[in-house]
């Protein structure tokens, strides 16, 4: 595992220490790695949503009624 030296602001350092003191994590490193892992997972979700939105925008507009759109969606979901 790569070793890094990083600096934290006072409030962030105190928060990290509190989490370790409360035995939520065994070390600051474990906590920071977990926070990075969570951020990476969030970015994957954001990228997925962004791709869906772009695909939707690029598909254009429809003149179908909401009932027709709902029926098409159900048809797609049900195979």
Residue pairs with C-beta under 8 A, 6 or more apart in sequence:
6 32
8 16
16 28
16 31
16 32
17 28
19 25
19 31
20 26
20 27
20 28
20 31
24 31
25 31
25 34
62 69
64 72
